[in-house]
Amino acid sequence: MNTTGNTLTPADRETFRAIAAELLPAWGRLPGAESIDISGLWLDRALAARPDLREDVIRGLRLVPGSAGREAAERLLASDGAAFDAIGLAATGAYFLADEIREKLGYPGQESVPYDPHATPEYEANGMLERVRARGPIWRRPPDMPGA
Protein backbone atom coordinates (compact mmCIF):
# COMPACT_ATOMS: atom_id res chain seq x y z
CA MET A 1 0.00 0.00 0.00
CA ASN A 2 1.41 3.36 -0.99
CA THR A 3 1.56 5.82 1.88
CA THR A 4 3.54 8.48 0.08
CA GLY A 5 1.22 11.08 1.55
CA ASN A 6 2.62 11.46 5.04
CA THR A 7 -0.23 13.77 6.09
CA LEU A 8 -3.33 12.41 7.77
CA THR A 9 -6.45 13.11 5.75
CA PRO A 10 -9.88 13.75 7.27
CA ALA A 11 -10.82 10.19 6.21
CA ASP A 12 -7.71 8.80 7.96
CA ARG A 13 -8.63 10.69 11.11
CA GLU A 14 -12.20 9.39 11.05
CA THR A 15 -10.98 5.81 10.66
CA PHE A 16 -8.52 6.37 13.52
CA ARG A 17 -11.31 7.80 15.70
CA ALA A 18 -13.50 4.75 15.03
CA ILE A 19 -10.71 2.28 15.83
CA ALA A 20 -9.65 4.21 18.95
CA ALA A 21 -13.26 4.27 20.18
CA GLU A 22 -13.34 0.49 19.84
CA LEU A 23 -9.99 -0.04 21.54
CA LEU A 24 -10.56 2.48 24.35
CA PRO A 25 -14.19 2.37 25.53
CA ALA A 26 -15.42 4.22 28.61
CA TRP A 27 -14.58 2.36 31.79
CA GLY A 28 -15.40 3.34 35.35
CA ARG A 29 -14.75 7.05 35.77
CA LEU A 30 -12.66 7.26 32.59
CA PRO A 31 -14.42 8.42 29.43
CA GLY A 32 -13.98 6.55 26.17
CA ALA A 33 -11.77 7.73 23.36
CA GLU A 34 -14.82 8.93 21.42
CA SER A 35 -15.42 11.66 24.01
CA ILE A 36 -12.07 13.41 23.48
CA ASP A 37 -10.39 14.90 20.41
CA ILE A 38 -8.37 11.72 19.96
CA SER A 39 -8.06 11.92 16.19
CA GLY A 40 -7.13 15.60 16.15
CA LEU A 41 -4.84 17.40 18.57
CA TRP A 42 -3.98 14.35 20.69
CA LEU A 43 -3.13 12.11 17.74
CA ASP A 44 -0.93 14.86 16.33
CA ARG A 45 0.89 15.18 19.65
CA ALA A 46 1.29 11.43 20.00
CA LEU A 47 2.78 11.17 16.52
CA ALA A 48 5.03 14.15 17.20
CA ALA A 49 6.34 12.28 20.25
CA ARG A 50 6.64 9.01 18.29
CA PRO A 51 7.29 9.89 14.63
CA ASP A 52 8.45 6.31 14.05
CA LEU A 53 4.79 5.22 14.23
CA ARG A 54 3.52 7.56 11.49
CA GLU A 55 4.19 5.36 8.47
CA ASP A 56 2.59 2.25 9.99
CA VAL A 57 -0.38 4.25 11.32
CA ILE A 58 -1.10 5.85 7.95
CA ARG A 59 -0.63 2.57 6.08
CA GLY A 60 -3.03 0.83 8.45
CA LEU A 61 -5.67 3.53 8.28
CA ARG A 62 -5.58 3.46 4.50
CA LEU A 63 -6.01 -0.32 4.44
CA VAL A 64 -9.43 -0.05 6.12
CA PRO A 65 -10.94 3.32 5.09
CA GLY A 66 -14.55 3.88 6.07
CA SER A 67 -14.78 0.66 8.05
CA ALA A 68 -16.59 0.54 11.37
CA GLY A 69 -14.19 0.56 14.31
CA ARG A 70 -14.50 -3.10 15.28
CA GLU A 71 -14.42 -4.31 11.67
CA ALA A 72 -11.39 -2.11 10.90
CA ALA A 73 -9.52 -3.30 13.99
CA GLU A 74 -10.22 -6.97 13.24
CA ARG A 75 -9.22 -6.62 9.57
CA LEU A 76 -6.01 -4.84 10.50
CA LEU A 77 -5.13 -7.36 13.17
CA ALA A 78 -5.55 -10.16 10.63
CA SER A 79 -3.79 -8.49 7.71
CA ASP A 80 -1.16 -6.10 9.08
CA GLY A 81 -0.16 -6.65 12.68
CA ALA A 82 2.50 -3.92 12.61
CA ALA A 83 -0.06 -1.32 11.51
CA PHE A 84 -2.55 -2.54 14.11
CA ASP A 85 0.11 -2.30 16.83
CA ALA A 86 1.14 1.20 15.71
CA ILE A 87 -2.47 2.41 15.69
CA GLY A 88 -3.08 0.90 19.11
CA LEU A 89 0.03 2.53 20.52
CA ALA A 90 -0.82 5.89 18.93
CA ALA A 91 -4.37 5.64 20.29
CA THR A 92 -3.31 4.88 23.86
CA GLY A 93 -0.62 7.55 23.69
CA ALA A 94 -3.09 10.13 22.40
CA TYR A 95 -5.64 9.08 25.04
CA PHE A 96 -3.25 9.50 27.96
CA LEU A 97 -1.94 12.82 26.62
CA ALA A 98 -5.43 14.32 26.73
CA ASP A 99 -5.96 16.86 29.51
CA GLU A 100 -9.35 15.37 30.40
CA ILE A 101 -7.88 11.92 30.95
CA ARG A 102 -4.85 13.12 32.90
CA GLU A 103 -7.20 15.17 35.11
CA LYS A 104 -9.42 12.14 35.79
CA LEU A 105 -6.33 10.12 36.70
CA GLY A 106 -4.99 12.86 38.94
CA TYR A 107 -1.79 13.08 36.90
CA PRO A 108 -0.64 16.66 36.34
CA GLY A 109 1.88 15.72 33.67
CA GLN A 110 5.63 15.98 33.78
CA GLU A 111 6.94 18.43 36.29
CA SER A 112 10.30 20.07 36.68
CA VAL A 113 11.71 18.87 39.99
CA PRO A 114 14.85 20.55 41.24
CA TYR A 115 17.70 18.15 41.81
CA ASP A 116 20.97 18.72 43.62
CA PRO A 117 23.49 16.09 42.47
CA HIS A 118 25.67 16.88 45.48
CA ALA A 119 22.98 16.34 48.11
CA THR A 120 22.94 13.07 50.06
CA PRO A 121 19.89 11.04 48.93
CA GLU A 122 17.23 10.50 51.57
CA TYR A 123 17.55 6.71 51.37
CA GLU A 124 21.23 7.07 52.23
CA ALA A 125 20.69 9.55 55.07
CA ASN A 126 17.79 7.73 56.75
CA GLY A 127 19.58 4.40 57.10
CA MET A 128 17.40 2.39 54.73
CA LEU A 129 20.42 0.75 53.14
CA GLU A 130 22.06 -0.37 56.38
CA ARG A 131 20.10 -3.66 56.42
CA VAL A 132 21.28 -4.44 52.91
CA ARG A 133 24.89 -3.59 53.68
CA ALA A 134 24.82 -5.64 56.89
CA ARG A 135 23.40 -8.64 55.03
CA GLY A 136 26.30 -8.61 52.59
CA PRO A 137 26.33 -9.98 49.06
CA ILE A 138 23.84 -12.77 48.39
CA TRP A 139 24.24 -13.30 44.65
CA ARG A 140 25.49 -16.74 43.63
CA ARG A 141 26.69 -17.82 40.23
CA PRO A 142 24.27 -20.28 38.60
CA PRO A 143 25.83 -23.75 38.17
CA ASP A 144 25.29 -23.72 34.39
CA MET A 145 26.87 -20.29 33.92
CA PRO A 146 30.17 -20.37 32.00
CA GLY A 147 33.15 -20.02 34.29
CA ALA A 148 31.34 -21.57 37.26
C-alpha distance (Angstrom), angle and dihedral (degrees) to the residues before:
residue distance angle dihedral
M1 . . .
N2 3.77 . .
T3 3.78 113.3 .
T4 3.77 96.9 171.2
G5 3.78 88.8 136.5
N6 3.78 101.6 80.1
T7 3.81 92.1 -174.0
L8 3.78 121.1 93.5
T9 3.79 111.8 -119.4
P10 3.81 124.1 -147.6
A11 3.83 87.4 -104.2
D12 3.83 90.5 52.5
R13 3.79 90.2 50.6
E14 3.80 92.6 49.7
T15 3.80 91.2 50.6
F16 3.81 89.6 48.2
R17 3.82 90.6 49.7
A18 3.81 91.1 51.7
I19 3.81 93.6 48.6
A20 3.82 92.7 44.6
A21 3.81 90.6 50.5
E22 3.80 88.6 54.4
L23 3.80 94.5 46.0
L24 3.82 96.1 42.8
P25 3.82 110.5 37.8
A26 3.80 123.0 171.1
W27 3.78 111.8 -79.6
G28 3.78 128.0 -179.2
R29 3.80 108.7 -43.0
L30 3.81 93.1 -16.0
P31 3.80 117.4 96.7
G32 3.78 120.7 -132.9
A33 3.78 123.6 -103.3
E34 3.80 90.5 -102.8
S35 3.81 90.4 68.0
I36 3.81 95.5 60.6
D37 3.81 132.8 56.6
I38 3.80 90.1 -97.8
S39 3.79 96.6 150.1
G40 3.80 94.8 45.8
L41 3.79 127.1 39.8
W42 3.81 96.4 0.7
L43 3.80 95.2 48.8
D44 3.80 89.4 48.8
R45 3.80 90.7 51.7
A46 3.79 92.9 46.1
L47 3.80 91.4 51.5
A48 3.80 90.7 45.6
A49 3.81 87.9 55.7
R50 3.83 92.3 44.1
P51 3.82 107.8 29.0
D52 3.80 89.1 163.4
L53 3.82 88.2 74.1
R54 3.81 96.4 55.4
E55 3.80 99.0 86.6
D56 3.81 94.6 48.0
V57 3.82 92.1 43.6
I58 3.80 93.4 51.6
R59 3.80 92.8 43.6
G60 3.79 90.7 51.2
L61 3.78 95.1 46.7
R62 3.79 90.7 50.8
L63 3.80 91.8 50.9
V64 3.82 91.3 62.5
P65 3.83 107.5 29.3
G66 3.78 115.9 171.4
S67 3.79 94.0 5.6
A68 3.78 121.0 138.9
G69 3.80 112.2 -102.2
R70 3.80 98.0 -105.1
E71 3.80 93.6 42.3
A72 3.82 91.6 47.7
A73 3.80 92.6 48.4
E74 3.81 92.8 48.5
R75 3.81 93.1 46.7
L76 3.79 91.7 48.6
L77 3.77 93.3 47.1
A78 3.81 89.7 52.7
S79 3.80 97.7 42.7
D80 3.81 108.8 28.7
G81 3.78 115.7 17.6
A82 3.81 93.6 176.5
A83 3.81 91.4 56.3
F84 3.80 91.5 45.6
D85 3.82 90.6 50.7
A86 3.81 92.1 47.9
I87 3.80 92.2 49.6
G88 3.79 91.2 47.5
L89 3.79 91.7 49.8
A90 3.81 92.4 46.1
A91 3.81 90.1 48.4
T92 3.80 94.8 50.8
G93 3.79 91.0 43.4
A94 3.80 91.9 50.4
Y95 3.82 90.7 45.8
F96 3.79 94.8 53.2
L97 3.81 92.3 44.1
A98 3.80 91.1 59.2
D99 3.79 114.5 107.1
E100 3.81 92.1 -136.0
I101 3.80 92.5 56.1
R102 3.79 95.4 43.8
E103 3.82 88.7 50.0
K104 3.82 92.1 51.3
L105 3.80 89.5 49.8
G106 3.79 92.5 47.5
Y107 3.79 91.3 -121.8
P108 3.81 112.8 138.8
G109 3.79 94.1 -167.0
Q110 3.75 128.8 -114.0
E111 3.75 114.5 -21.5
S112 3.76 132.0 -162.9
V113 3.79 106.5 -116.7
P114 3.77 117.3 -171.0
Y115 3.77 113.2 -121.8
D116 3.79 128.9 -167.4
P117 3.82 108.7 -159.7
H118 3.80 89.9 -163.7
A119 3.81 96.3 54.6
T120 3.80 118.9 101.0
P121 3.83 108.2 -109.9
E122 3.80 115.3 -114.3
Y123 3.81 92.6 -120.3
E124 3.80 88.6 57.5
A125 3.81 95.3 45.7
N126 3.81 97.3 45.1
G127 3.80 95.7 54.0
M128 3.80 97.7 -114.1
L129 3.79 91.8 136.1
E130 3.80 96.6 50.8
R131 3.82 92.4 87.4
V132 3.78 90.6 53.3
R133 3.79 93.6 47.1
A134 3.82 91.7 47.2
R135 3.80 91.1 50.8
G136 3.79 91.4 55.9
P137 3.79 127.0 -155.1
I138 3.79 115.1 -26.0
W139 3.80 102.0 174.4
R140 3.80 115.2 117.4
R141 3.77 127.4 -168.5
P142 3.82 111.7 -110.9
P143 3.83 111.8 -114.3
D144 3.82 92.6 -122.0
M145 3.80 93.9 50.4
P146 3.82 113.8 112.5
G147 3.78 111.8 -102.9
A148 3.81 93.4 28.0
